[in-house]
Amino acid sequence: MKQKWYDYLWVFSAVYLIMGFFNILFAWLGLLCFFIPLILSMAGGDKVYCNRYCGRGQLFSLLGGRFGLSRRRDVPAFLRSRWFRYGFLAFFMTMFGLMLLNTYFVFSGARSLRQVVTLLWSWNLPWHWAYHGSALSPWVSQFAFGFYSIMLTSTVLGLLTMVLFKPRSWCVYCPMGTMTQLICQAKYRGASTPHPEEEDACGLASCNPSQ
């Protein structure tokens, strides 16, 4: 099967993580991975980003599938459950909100710039080598440190579940995937029972983490 341009979006995900090691301001590019899925799901009413354009999912497929770094075991039922997916989304958005609040504190001058990356919302890792000073306001860099922390943490979680279970196990509980699914479901809210079209578009039937 001939490869299409979007089959190589995993390169963007890999390069993004690498660039964050050298200049933290590149972290701003990660906003594309937040807004594009939402825009596509609102415009098309489906999960086309998750199924076709997600570079991170492709990266996990490559590492876990082609390179055999996955145990290829079934994803535990609790990871698929609504309470876990919605709970993780709520937790994720809370942490995102706190990151924005910290950015605001730097913007207002209440706090100084912290040149650290927080891994798994717990460990502050020195990251001063990626900050080279900037003509921009310190809050711009603070947002970059915070956003890169979120992207790195989610990548680590995805790698862990990739190794333990199937390659794209992260897709089962990915906050962006959950949000796009909610948007997609809203399109079919008027239907009394789920239709095959809804299952195909919204991923209600199953997520295929083995891809």
N, C-alpha and C positions, 0 to 999 in steps of 0.2 A: 504494500500500500504506500502510495507516494506521500511523503511528509509535507505538511503545509507549514506556513510561516509560524502559526501559533503553536505548533508542536515543539518549538524551540524557546518558548517563554520561560522555561526552567533556567535558562542562562541568565535572564534578568534577575530572578530570585537569588541565584548564586552570586552574581556580581554585586547585587545590592548589599548583601551581607558582608562581602569582602570590602567594599568601598567604605562601609561604616567603621572598619578598622583603621582607615587612613584619614578620613575626614568625616566628622560626625554630621556635617551639614547635608551630606548625601541622604541622610535618614528621611528628609522631607519627601523624597521621591516615593517613599512607602505609602504616602497618602493616596497614590494612584490605586493601590490595592484595597483601599477603603471605599473610595468614591465610585470607581468604575463598576464593581459588582452591584452596588446599590442602583446606579443609573441604569445599567443593563436590565436588572430585574424589574425596575419600575417601568421601563420603556417596553420591554418585551413580555413581562409576566412569567418569566421562566428562569432557570438556573444555568443559563448558557455560560456565564463566567466560570462557575464551578466545574462544569462538564467539559469546557473547551479551552478557556483562557487562563486558568489558574496555574501560574508558573511554579508555585510552591507544591501543589499537588503533583505536577509533572516531575519535580525534583525528587519527591518521595517515591514516586513510581520508578524513577530511574535508579535511585540508590537501593531501594528495597526489592525491586524486581530484577532489573538487568544485572545489578551487581550483587544480588543475593544477600542483602543485609537484613532482610526481614525473615522472621520465623513463620510468617504466613498463617498465623492462627486466627481463628474467628475473633472478631471484636466482642468483648463482653457485653451482655445485654444492657447493663446499667449505663454504658457509654452511649447507647442508642436511645435510651429512655428520654422522654420529654423533660422530666424533672431535672435530669442532669444537664441536658443541652440548654434548657432555658435558664437553669441555675448558673451554669458556666457563663452564659451570655450576660446575665445580670452582674456576675462577679467581674467579668471582663470589662463591662461598661463602667462599673464603679471604679476600677483601677484606672481606666482611661480618663474618667472625670477627675480623679485625684491628680493624675499627671497634668491635666489642663490647669487645675488649681495651683499646682506648684509652679507651672509656667507663668501664671498670672502673678504670683508672689514675686517672682524675679522681675517681671514687667513693671510692677509697682514699686520695686526697690525694697520690699520687705525682706527679701532673701537675696543672697548672692548666687551666682552661677555655680552649680555643682557638676564637676567634670567626672561623673560616674555613670555607669550603666547598671541598672538593677536587674539581676537575673532571677527569674521565677518569683518576682515581687518580694524577694527576701534578702538577696545578697548584693551589696553594692561593690561593683568591680571598678577599680581605677581605670579611667579611659582618657586620661589627659593627653596622651600622644595623638589622639584623633582631633584635638582642638588646637587650631593654629591661630587663634585670635580672629577677630572679624570686625569689619566696619559696621556691621549690623548690630542692633540692640542685643544685649545678652539673652533676652527671653527667646530669641530665635534659636540660639544654640541650646538653651535649656529644653525647649520643645523637642529639638533633634535628639538630645540625650534620652529624654523620656520616651519618645516614639520608637527610637531604636531599641530601647529596653523591651518594649512590648513586642516588637517584631522578632527580636532575638529569643525572647522567652517563648513565644508561640512556636518558633522554629524548633527549639529544644524539645518542647512538649510533643511536637509532631514527629521528631526523630525518635524519641523514646517509644511512642506508640507504634511507629513504623517498625522498629526492631522487635518489639514484644508481640505485635499482632500483624495485620496485613499492611502492605506498603502505604496505602492512603487512609489509614485509620483516623488520622487527624481530621479528615473531611467529615467524619461522622459527627463530631462535636465542635467543629470550627465555628467561632462566633459569627463570622461573615456569612458562612453557609446557612446558619440558623436564621440570620436576619433576612437573607434573600429568600429563604423558604417561607418565612412569615409574610413577606411582601407578595410572593407568588400565591400563597394561600388566600390572601385577601382578594385576589382576582376572581377566585372561585367561591367566595364566601356565600354567594346566593344559592349555590347548589345544595340540595338537601343531603345528597350522598356523594362521596368522591367518585369522579369519573376517571377512566384510564388516561384521558388527556391531562388531568390534574396530576396524576401520579407520575407520568412521564416528565411533565414540565417542572414540577415542584420537588421531585425526588421523594414523594411521600411513601412510595412502596419500599424503597431501600436505597442505601448508599452503597456504591461499589468501591470499597476501599482497596480492593485487590489490583485495581488498574495501575 
